[in-house]
């Protein structure tokens, strides 16, 4: 089974103030070497070039090179439309719609969502690397 990691931008890659999350490069290196990493953000819409262009306003060139390896996804309303529920996955996001939570529950995958709160824990991305989040 595939090991997918879906990541949002706002509140995960960037803080709510538009600053890069702490330990972002270390997190990305770990994630890209252990998962198939995919965007799950309204800032993608099936085209990662748009996503990278947006992020280039906030991130260093080295970080952008890592992010160019993240695969695009597309959805219309709920992000869960882009998730492959037949694969093991983690989803890093700061906030989900109730409909997205219901979809995760319906597929018995609610525990796959990792709530990222960079205000409460600015080092959360490093914590994820250190705990070696992985599938059993």
C-alpha positions as CSV (number, residue, x, y, z in Angstrom):
1,X,0.0,0.0,0.0
2,X,1.2,3.5,-0.8
3,X,2.2,5.8,2.0
4,X,0.7,9.2,1.1
5,X,1.2,12.5,2.9
6,X,-1.2,15.3,2.1
7,X,-0.2,18.8,3.2
8,X,-1.9,22.1,3.4
9,X,0.0,25.4,3.0
10,X,-1.7,28.0,5.3
11,X,-1.1,27.0,9.0
12,X,1.3,24.1,8.0
13,X,4.0,25.3,5.6
14,X,3.3,28.9,6.4
15,X,2.3,30.4,9.7
16,X,-0.9,32.4,9.8
17,X,1.4,35.5,9.6
18,X,2.8,34.2,6.3
19,X,6.2,33.2,7.8
20,X,7.8,29.8,6.9
21,X,7.1,27.3,9.6
22,X,10.0,26.5,11.9
23,X,12.1,23.5,10.8
24,X,10.3,23.4,7.4
25,X,13.3,22.2,5.4
26,X,14.1,19.3,7.8
27,X,10.5,18.3,7.8
28,X,10.3,18.4,4.0
29,X,13.4,16.3,3.6
30,X,12.1,13.7,5.9
31,X,8.6,13.7,4.4
32,X,9.8,13.5,0.8
33,X,12.1,10.6,1.6
34,X,9.4,8.6,3.4
35,X,6.1,9.4,1.7
36,X,4.5,10.3,-1.6
37,X,3.8,14.0,-0.7
38,X,0.9,15.8,-2.2
39,X,-0.6,19.2,-1.9
40,X,-4.0,19.4,-0.3
41,X,-4.7,23.1,-0.5
42,X,-6.9,25.5,-2.4
43,X,-3.7,27.1,-3.6
44,X,-3.0,24.2,-5.9
45,X,-6.0,23.3,-8.1
46,X,-4.2,20.6,-10.0
47,X,-1.2,22.8,-11.0
48,X,1.9,22.8,-8.7
49,X,3.5,25.6,-10.7
50,X,0.8,28.0,-9.4
51,X,1.5,26.7,-5.8
52,X,5.3,27.2,-6.1
53,X,4.8,30.7,-7.6
54,X,2.6,31.6,-4.6
55,X,5.1,30.2,-2.1
56,X,8.1,31.9,-3.8
57,X,6.9,35.1,-2.2
58,X,7.6,33.6,1.3
59,X,10.2,30.9,1.0
60,X,13.9,30.6,0.2
61,X,15.1,29.0,-3.1
62,X,16.4,25.9,-1.3
63,X,12.9,25.3,0.3
64,X,11.2,25.8,-3.1
65,X,13.4,23.2,-4.7
66,X,12.1,20.7,-2.1
67,X,8.5,21.8,-2.6
68,X,8.8,21.3,-6.4
69,X,8.8,17.5,-5.6
70,X,5.3,17.7,-4.0
71,X,2.6,16.4,-6.3
72,X,-0.5,18.4,-7.2
73,X,-4.1,17.4,-6.3
74,X,-7.4,18.9,-7.3
75,X,-10.8,19.1,-5.7
76,X,-13.9,21.2,-6.1
77,X,-15.4,21.7,-2.7
78,X,-13.9,19.5,0.0
79,X,-10.2,18.5,0.2
80,X,-11.3,15.0,0.9
81,X,-12.3,14.7,-2.8
82,X,-8.6,14.4,-3.6
83,X,-7.7,11.8,-1.0
84,X,-7.0,8.2,-2.1
85,X,-8.9,6.3,0.7
86,X,-7.6,3.0,-0.5
87,X,-4.1,4.0,0.6
88,X,-2.5,4.6,4.0
89,X,-2.1,8.3,4.5
90,X,-1.6,11.2,6.8
91,X,-3.1,14.6,6.2
92,X,-1.5,17.6,7.8
93,X,-3.9,20.5,8.1
94,X,-4.7,23.2,10.7
95,X,-8.5,23.1,10.2
96,X,-11.0,20.9,8.5
97,X,-14.6,21.5,7.5
98,X,-17.2,19.5,9.3
99,X,-18.0,17.7,6.0
100,X,-14.4,16.7,5.6
101,X,-14.4,15.3,9.2
102,X,-17.5,13.4,8.3
103,X,-15.9,12.0,5.2
104,X,-12.8,10.9,7.1
105,X,-15.1,9.2,9.7
106,X,-17.2,7.5,7.1
107,X,-14.0,6.0,5.6
108,X,-12.7,5.1,9.1
109,X,-9.7,7.4,8.5
110,X,-10.2,10.2,11.0
111,X,-7.0,9.3,12.8
112,X,-5.1,10.0,9.6
113,X,-5.6,13.7,10.1
114,X,-2.8,15.3,12.1
115,X,-4.0,18.7,13.3
116,X,-1.2,21.2,12.9
117,X,-1.3,24.2,15.3
118,X,1.9,26.2,14.9
119,X,0.7,28.8,17.4
120,X,0.3,26.3,20.2
121,X,3.5,24.4,19.1
122,X,5.8,26.3,16.8
123,X,8.1,23.3,16.7
124,X,5.4,20.8,15.6
125,X,7.0,20.0,12.2
126,X,10.2,19.0,14.0
127,X,8.2,17.0,16.5
128,X,6.7,15.0,13.7
129,X,10.1,14.3,12.3
130,X,11.5,13.3,15.7
131,X,8.6,10.9,16.4
132,X,9.2,9.5,12.9
133,X,5.5,9.5,12.2
134,X,4.9,6.4,10.1
135,X,2.5,3.6,9.5
136,X,2.5,0.5,11.6
